[in-house]
Amino acid sequence: MSTVQINDRSVTLEELEQDVWKRLEKGAISYKDALHNPVVANVNTHGVNMRTVILRKVWLLHKQLAFYTDTRSGKWNELAKQNNISWLFYDAANCTQIRLSGDVTLHHDDSIAAASWDATTMNNRRNYSGEERPSSVIEFPLSGLPAAFETNDPTSEDSLNGRKNFGVVITKVQWMEWLWLNNSGHRRATFTYLEDGSFTANWLIP
Ligand SMILES: Cc1cc2nc3c(=O)[nH]c(=O)nc-3n(C[C@H](O)[C@H](O)[C@H](O)COP(=O)(O)O)c2cc1C
């Protein structure tokens, strides 16, 4: 059987691949979506490092995903040295796990970062406005933000100071896996991408 029955739909591997990317695209748009806060993992000199991020953008055609971060952060510097990353999503309501991996490109001083910065809210821009770099050791528990930004979003002009610390991490997906937990037997599929976005796909024993 070369299709999976999801509710009342019979889905081929090709349709499933499209469905997963559409789910990811939706996850990037809505902050309430189950796929909005994935975990990304990379390897540093101590081992594996994971953290939650916000899925910011999905490019369906190019099989790319993006999150934003501070260019002074640990992850940015780690990814600059070793650019492979893994993403983990779990949609509990739909009993679906999605895993992805690929190589990243880091965007700071280019048109991609500029366009992303332009699209960010003032509330989000606050996160890049701290004088001390993220992970700096401090004596008291502080946010590191300018005091005024703790209670009010910056004005557009005041937010500009954060631009120099703002970066976009884009993953070109090379591998994707879908796992669906189901009472009458779980289902699993894997997709391996070539540079042009074409892919090979297989069902797997879950
Ligand atoms: C719900 C949630 C969303 C987050 N989103 C981001 C994000 O989009 N970008 C980011 O750099 N950190 C984000 N963080 C913070 C990271 O998980 C992490 O604590 C921080 O970036 C430091 O990671 P690092 O030391 O590995 O760089 C988020 C945390 C949570 C709990």
The ligand as an SDF file (V2000), in Angstrom:
LIG
                    3D

 31 33  0  0  0  0  0  0  0  0999 V2000
    9.1480   29.8910   23.4750 C   0  0  0  0  0  0  0  0  0  0  0  0
   10.5810   30.3270   23.2680 C   0  0  0  0  0  0  0  0  0  0  0  0
   10.9370   30.8990   22.0690 C   0  0  0  0  0  0  0  0  0  0  0  0
   12.2440   31.3150   21.8500 C   0  0  0  0  0  0  0  0  0  0  0  0
   12.5840   31.8410   20.6400 N   0  0  0  0  0  0  0  0  0  0  0  0
   13.8700   32.1860   20.3800 C   0  0  0  0  0  0  0  0  0  0  0  0
   14.2500   32.6460   19.0780 C   0  0  0  0  0  0  0  0  0  0  0  0
   13.4480   32.7120   18.1260 O   0  0  0  0  0  0  0  0  0  0  0  0
   15.5430   32.9830   18.8960 N   0  0  0  0  0  0  0  0  0  0  0  0
   16.4720   32.8800   19.8960 C   0  0  0  0  0  0  0  0  0  0  0  0
   17.6340   33.2070   19.6540 O   0  0  0  0  0  0  0  0  0  0  0  0
   16.1460   32.4500   21.1300 N   0  0  0  0  0  0  0  0  0  0  0  0
   14.8640   32.0850   21.3960 C   0  0  0  0  0  0  0  0  0  0  0  0
   14.5180   31.5970   22.6440 N   0  0  0  0  0  0  0  0  0  0  0  0
   15.5650   31.4950   23.6760 C   0  0  0  0  0  0  0  0  0  0  0  0
   16.4300   30.2390   23.4100 C   0  0  0  0  0  0  0  0  0  0  0  0
   15.6630   29.0730   23.6710 O   0  0  0  0  0  0  0  0  0  0  0  0
   17.7180   30.2130   24.2500 C   0  0  0  0  0  0  0  0  0  0  0  0
   17.4150   30.1750   25.6130 O   0  0  0  0  0  0  0  0  0  0  0  0
   18.6190   31.4180   23.9960 C   0  0  0  0  0  0  0  0  0  0  0  0
   18.5240   31.8690   22.6740 O   0  0  0  0  0  0  0  0  0  0  0  0
   20.0630   31.0920   24.2950 C   0  0  0  0  0  0  0  0  0  0  0  0
   20.4920   30.0260   23.4760 O   0  0  0  0  0  0  0  0  0  0  0  0
   22.0240   29.8240   23.0530 P   0  0  0  0  0  0  0  0  0  0  0  0
   22.8390   30.1100   24.2850 O   0  0  0  0  0  0  0  0  0  0  0  0
   22.1280   28.4060   22.6090 O   0  0  0  0  0  0  0  0  0  0  0  0
   22.3440   30.7910   21.9540 O   0  0  0  0  0  0  0  0  0  0  0  0
   13.2150   31.1640   22.8780 C   0  0  0  0  0  0  0  0  0  0  0  0
   12.8440   30.5690   24.0810 C   0  0  0  0  0  0  0  0  0  0  0  0
   11.5630   30.1540   24.2660 C   0  0  0  0  0  0  0  0  0  0  0  0
   11.1990   29.5070   25.5850 C   0  0  0  0  0  0  0  0  0  0  0  0
  1  2  1  0
  2  3  1  0
  2 30  2  0
  3  4  2  0
  4  5  1  0
  4 28  1  0
  5  6  2  0
  6  7  1  0
  6 13  1  0
  7  8  2  0
  7  9  1  0
  9 10  1  0
 10 11  2  0
 10 12  1  0
 12 13  2  0
 13 14  1  0
 14 15  1  0
 14 28  1  0
 15 16  1  0
 16 17  1  0
 16 18  1  0
 18 19  1  0
 18 20  1  0
 20 21  1  0
 20 22  1  0
 22 23  1  0
 23 24  1  0
 24 25  2  0
 24 26  1  0
 24 27  1  0
 28 29  2  0
 29 30  1  0
 30 31  1  0
M  END
$$$$
